[in-house]
């Protein structure tokens, strides 16, 4: 028999899943109502407040979950690369597309709220993206040191890569399987162009003393 704490966590999860289930290409989080989310989760609307102070708090919890899930997947990808070798860019793109397939509504939420009207949501999404950029920049510096291929402005490289991935991810959400495969190839090429460009600039700066 579930304890009260376990039941509370289960109901909280049900509310988050209920909100996610109602998001799609045509419907954003701002159009949801507390009443319909509670109904979808199978609880009374008044019981909602035992878990979240308001609907926006639930949305922020989803944004946090989306960011954490993506970072965890990318960390696993880096471990696979370190263990088994292979292309870091190719593995990372495949991992991201895997995340997109399994968390499409979470990613839709982050995309929409990244430029939405709510300052609180925009700040939360920016924080998640900043976490991702920081981890990627650290990883780029480490690999550059290991391979003896210095980068110019690793943080800017990471920001450019993340922006590109998010933009292509938005396009991939509603793409056909064939279109998604084409997007993967395009994204891998574009990411390599950014990386090689930074390496080339670093060499130029070293030669010119700039």
LUMMI-967640 format. One line per 3 residues: number of its first residue (from 0); their letters; for each residue x, y, z of C-alpha. Coordinates in steps of 0.25 Angstrom, whole numbers, plus 5000, padded with zeros to 4 digits. Layout:
N
NUM	A	X,Y,Z | ...
end
This chain:
210
0	XXX	5000,5000,5000 | 5006,5014,4996 | 5009,5023,5007
3	XXX	5003,5037,5007 | 5016,5043,5002 | 5017,5033,4990
6	XXX	5002,5036,4987 | 5005,5051,4987 | 5017,5049,4977
9	XXX	5008,5040,4968 | 4997,5050,4967 | 5007,5061,4965
12	XXX	5012,5053,4953 | 4998,5050,4948 | 4996,5065,4948
15	XXX	5009,5068,4940 | 5005,5057,4930 | 4991,5062,4929
18	XXX	4996,5076,4925 | 5006,5070,4915 | 4996,5061,4908
21	XXX	4988,5073,4905 | 4999,5081,4898 | 5001,5079,4883
24	XXX	5005,5087,4870 | 4993,5096,4871 | 4991,5097,4886
27	XXX	5001,5104,4896 | 5002,5103,4911 | 4995,5117,4912
30	XXX	4982,5112,4907 | 4981,5101,4918 | 4972,5102,4930
33	XXX	4974,5097,4944 | 4960,5090,4943 | 4963,5082,4931
36	XXX	4977,5078,4935 | 4971,5073,4948 | 4960,5066,4941
39	XXX	4970,5059,4932 | 4978,5055,4944 | 4966,5049,4951
42	XXX	4965,5059,4963 | 4956,5070,4968 | 4961,5084,4964
45	XXX	4962,5088,4978 | 4972,5076,4981 | 4981,5083,4970
48	XXX	4986,5093,4981 | 4991,5082,4989 | 5002,5080,4979
51	XXX	5004,5093,4972 | 5001,5108,4976 | 4996,5111,4962
54	XXX	4996,5105,4948 | 5009,5113,4944 | 5016,5106,4955
57	XXX	5013,5093,4949 | 5018,5099,4935 | 5031,5103,4942
60	XXX	5033,5089,4947 | 5031,5083,4933 | 5041,5093,4928
63	XXX	5051,5088,4938 | 5048,5074,4935 | 5050,5076,4920
66	XXX	5064,5083,4922 | 5068,5072,4932 | 5064,5061,4923
69	XXX	5072,5067,4911 | 5084,5069,4919 | 5084,5055,4925
72	XXX	5083,5049,4911 | 5094,5057,4906 | 5103,5053,4918
75	XXX	5100,5039,4915 | 5104,5042,4900 | 5117,5047,4904
78	XXX	5120,5035,4913 | 5117,5026,4901 | 5126,5034,4892
81	XXX	5137,5034,4903 | 5135,5019,4904 | 5133,5014,4890
84	XXX	5138,5025,4881 | 5131,5031,4869 | 5127,5044,4864
87	XXX	5123,5053,4876 | 5114,5062,4867 | 5107,5050,4860
90	XXX	5105,5043,4874 | 5100,5056,4880 | 5090,5059,4868
93	XXX	5085,5045,4869 | 5083,5046,4884 | 5076,5060,4882
96	XXX	5066,5054,4872 | 5064,5042,4881 | 5060,5052,4892
99	XXX	5051,5060,4882 | 5044,5047,4879 | 5041,5043,4893
102	XXX	5038,5057,4899 | 5032,5065,4888 | 5022,5072,4896
105	XXX	5033,5076,4907 | 5041,5082,4895 | 5029,5089,4889
108	XXX	5027,5095,4903 | 5041,5100,4904 | 5041,5106,4890
111	XXX	5028,5113,4892 | 5031,5119,4906 | 5046,5123,4901
114	XXX	5039,5135,4894 | 5026,5135,4901 | 5019,5146,4908
117	XXX	5022,5141,4922 | 5035,5147,4928 | 5036,5136,4938
120	XXX	5035,5125,4928 | 5045,5132,4919 | 5055,5133,4930
123	XXX	5053,5118,4934 | 5055,5114,4920 | 5067,5123,4918
126	XXX	5073,5117,4931 | 5071,5103,4925 | 5078,5107,4912
129	XXX	5089,5114,4920 | 5092,5101,4927 | 5092,5093,4914
132	XXX	5102,5103,4908 | 5111,5103,4920 | 5112,5088,4920
135	XXX	5115,5088,4905 | 5125,5099,4906 | 5133,5091,4917
138	XXX	5132,5079,4908 | 5137,5086,4896 | 5149,5092,4903
141	XXX	5152,5078,4909 | 5152,5071,4896 | 5160,5082,4889
144	XXX	5171,5081,4900 | 5171,5066,4898 | 5172,5066,4883
147	XXX	5181,5078,4882 | 5171,5086,4874 | 5169,5099,4881
150	XXX	5156,5106,4879 | 5153,5121,4879 | 5142,5126,4889
153	XXX	5137,5112,4893 | 5125,5118,4900 | 5121,5126,4887
156	XXX	5123,5113,4880 | 5114,5105,4890 | 5103,5116,4889
159	XXX	5103,5116,4874 | 5102,5101,4874 | 5090,5101,4884
162	XXX	5083,5111,4876 | 5084,5103,4863 | 5080,5091,4870
165	XXX	5067,5097,4876 | 5064,5103,4863 | 5065,5090,4855
168	XXX	5058,5083,4866 | 5046,5092,4864 | 5046,5088,4850
171	XXX	5048,5073,4853 | 5036,5073,4862 | 5026,5072,4851
174	XXX	5035,5066,4840 | 5032,5053,4834 | 5042,5041,4837
177	XXX	5049,5044,4823 | 5050,5059,4826 | 5055,5057,4840
180	XXX	5067,5048,4834 | 5070,5059,4824 | 5070,5069,4836
183	XXX	5080,5061,4844 | 5089,5061,4832 | 5088,5076,4831
186	XXX	5089,5078,4845 | 5102,5070,4846 | 5108,5077,4835
189	XXX	5105,5091,4841 | 5110,5087,4854 | 5123,5083,4848
192	XXX	5124,5096,4840 | 5123,5104,4853 | 5133,5095,4860
195	XXX	5143,5095,4849 | 5141,5110,4847 | 5145,5112,4862
198	XXX	5157,5104,4860 | 5162,5111,4848 | 5160,5125,4855
201	XXX	5168,5120,4867 | 5179,5116,4858 | 5178,5130,4851
204	XXX	5179,5137,4864 | 5191,5129,4869 | 5198,5132,4856
207	XXX	5195,5147,4856 | 5196,5149,4871 | 5182,5154,4873
end
